[in-house]
Amino acid sequence: MTKKICGTNYPVSICFIVVNEFCERFSYYGMKAVLVIYFLTYLHWDKNLSTAVYHAFSSLCYFTPILGAIIADSWLGKYKTIIYLSVVYVIGHVIKTVGAIPTVGNSIVHISLSMIGLILIAFGTGGIKPCVAAFGGDQFNEEHVSERQKFFSIFYMSINSGSLLSTVITPILRSDVQCFGGDCYPLAFGVPAALMVAALVVFISGSGLYKRTPPQGNILLEVCNCIGFAIKNRWCISKDVPERKHWLDWAEEKYSKRLIQEIKMVLRVLVLYIPLPMFWALFDQQGSRWTLQATRMNLAFGNLFTIEPDQMQMLNALLILVFVPIFDLIIYPLVGLCRINVTPLRKMAAGMVFAALAFGAATLVEVNVTKTVVDPAPAGNCLLQVVNVVNSSVSLKVSGSDLFPQPIQYLQDPSGYVTLPLGASSKTLEIHIRYNENDFTCTEMFDQQKAYSLIVHHSTNGSQCKLVHDNIKKNENGYPLLRFLNTHPEAINVTVDDVTFHANGAYDVTTNKTVPRGVYPSVHCSMPSNKCSFLDLGLLDFGASYTVILVEESGKIVAHKIEDVKANNVHIAWQIPQYVLITVGEVMFSITGLEFSYSQAPANMKSVLQAGWLLTVAFGNVIVLIVAEGAGLEQWKEFLLFACLLLGVFIIFSIMSFFYTYVDPNKLDEIYLKDSGKEEDDDDIKEKCSLKLKNITKL
């Protein structure tokens, strides 16, 4: 007798399944939330490679559910499949976490462990994906239909709750907790690993309460076998045999007419699936391209709080919980009152339009975001800015060129880099300097496609130059970069937050280091003569690169800040419209698509359509992988390309939908009262085909 919850018709066992799903989804989405930033800042991959690997992993996660369904239905059953693949899942998380520990091996070891871990996680999460919900449904008796429907609603809520919490918490664990001298990726991956262990323990704890259904064969394999037999049979039959209405009718020698008719119905829906991967190509970029866009935006909400770039993904999970009841209870009924016939396929087409609009919004945001980015110099050129620490204005010419027509004032913040033509991969140039009616010349070597700051300073002979390399690339995690130029003869130590800078005397320049974004009115500094105790650095903002010049004024060291790379001036709130639009698109496309698929498929074919639906997600991620690695477009152009492609797919899908005829799978029961199994309408045809197949086998 199945135990019930407090006298209701709900089995106690579903509590373990719901908690298991919450923990598993927390584990998966928590790990995935920080994955792109991990690739960028820890493995030091570029943005395109990071995006490609991210989507390759996502694609594998949606290919493997077919394997999990086959194992569960044909071999182990759902219960054992969930346990065995959850163990694989846990092992993958552990390996992934170990790969994020800096002291474990070198970069090759970190990459190898990360990839092995991700592959195991993909097989684990994908393998149990088709099993857990179905296993929960198996716990109910057939007469408890309403209770089963409410269970699936609770199950769906557990998925979104786990996703929402994890995308908020794991980025905080990554950035706010420092370990091994940087962002704490071992903790950010370790907590999801612990949640997956908890998911497995919880699921096993309910073992004595579960109702287990033995494997009954996988309908997907039977469908594939039937299609394969029809193709073979059509090929081996002689030409004098009359044609049949449909190519699947050639399977009638072995399979029932009802099964063939059900497969026909499924194939009609699967044909509609062909354009759908493009929607998922856009939708799944929330965790890759949109997160990378967020790293170049201002993440501060005034003085109240700041968010991490990988936390913006939580908006989708939050909005989906809000929009689903709004659409079901308000929007769809209002549209119905207007006597507009909104069919499921029309809803899906509208969802595509909203997703395309989301990428149109992302394009506009990206165009403005890139205004603060310093573009690298083309081949045969370099970038140059001048920092004047001579206590007078200076005029400057580089090899006779007039790149700096106006005098450069003392401690003037450069307005930006100028492009210096070299005409070669490297070149030595003379720099002519004039100040206080005195002329000086210095010689420096420049390399193409580099960025430089030319520091003009005093010397015993008048004036000298010092050429230093600049980092014009914005920090991958969005935080400011900081360095110090010490004009004092003595060495100075400066501590910003927990980051220490040591600047030797005589115009030494420290390396760029990442510091937290914030206002620093009183930064500790020290030097042998005690002329420096505190410095006012002001606001160090997201995305900027600063050079702080330390000069002595009135017997004290003071800081003068110049901005080498401008701070991010587009606020993260401008991403909200694109998240709203993509979530509206998800509600209209994804949820409606599943409902449509289930309404158009016979009861025993729903798993086939589920497999087809998951494959559209997998192929959508493959599209992103190809574009990220192959297109080589500027980011705003790539966003615009995806928007246009989806609008094109929308037109194709709308035309296909116009010619689609809705069916009622329940009417099959009226046509086929009994499934007579194998039908033999033409023994001669069967015998001829069998003989030909035997001959083929011998060959």
Secondary structure as UniProt FT lines:
FT   TURN            6..7
FT   HELIX           13..33
FT   HELIX           35..41
FT   HELIX           47..71
FT   HELIX           72..76
FT   HELIX           78..99
FT   TURN            102..103
FT   HELIX           107..138
FT   TURN            142..143
FT   HELIX           145..176
FT   STRAND          178..179
FT   TURN            180..181
FT   STRAND          182..183
FT   HELIX           185..205
FT   HELIX           207..209
FT   HELIX           219..236
FT   TURN            239..240
FT   HELIX           247..251
FT   TURN            252..254
FT   HELIX           257..273
FT   TURN            274..276
FT   HELIX           277..283
FT   HELIX           284..287
FT   HELIX           289..294
FT   TURN            295..296
FT   STRAND          300..301
FT   TURN            302..304
FT   STRAND          305..306
FT   HELIX           309..311
FT   TURN            312..313
FT   HELIX           314..326
FT   HELIX           327..331
FT   HELIX           332..337
FT   TURN            338..339
FT   HELIX           344..369
FT   HELIX           370..372
FT   TURN            379..380
FT   STRAND          381..388
FT   STRAND          394..398
FT   TURN            399..400
FT   TURN            410..411
FT   STRAND          418..421
FT   STRAND          426..435
FT   TURN            436..437
FT   STRAND          438..447
FT   TURN            448..449
FT   STRAND          451..459
FT   TURN            460..461
FT   STRAND          462..469
FT   TURN            476..477
FT   STRAND          481..486
FT   STRAND          492..496
FT   TURN            497..498
FT   STRAND          499..503
FT   TURN            505..507
FT   STRAND          508..509
FT   STRAND          513..514
FT   STRAND          518..520
FT   STRAND          523..526
FT   TURN            528..529
FT   STRAND          534..535
FT   STRAND          538..540
FT   TURN            542..543
FT   STRAND          545..553
FT   TURN            554..555
FT   STRAND          556..565
FT   HELIX           572..575
FT   HELIX           576..586
FT   HELIX           587..591
FT   HELIX           592..599
FT   HELIX           603..605
FT   HELIX           606..630
FT   HELIX           635..658
FT   HELIX           665..667
FT   HELIX           668..671
FT   HELIX           683..698
//
